[in-house]
């Protein structure tokens, strides 16, 4: 083999090495908040944890929050969910909107169970 053939093969090998399967490093986090009985008082603590998680998520990640009121759980018990877009500015706007939604949820739980606070 001449030098040109070897150079072409090396370039081709380098290109093919970069074409391997891409791994997905995105995260999906699902938080269940127990709002039954006296656990309603803990919603504020749960909100703090959710805001922390929200701050740790990166564009492309997903966060969902569901409420457990009794022994059963269904799709209607999902309080909020968000899949952060790739654009960091839009992802931050999504995070702020999600946090506001969690504030509404915590306030609603507080109002529904006002006697526990």
Buried (B, 14 or more C-beta within 10 A) or exposed (E): EEEEEEEEEEEEEEEEEEEEEEEEEEBEBEBBBBBEEEBBBEBEEBBEEBBEBBEEBEBBBBBBBBBBBEEEEEEEBBBBBBBBEEEEEEBEEBBEEBBEBBEEBBEEBBEEBEEEE
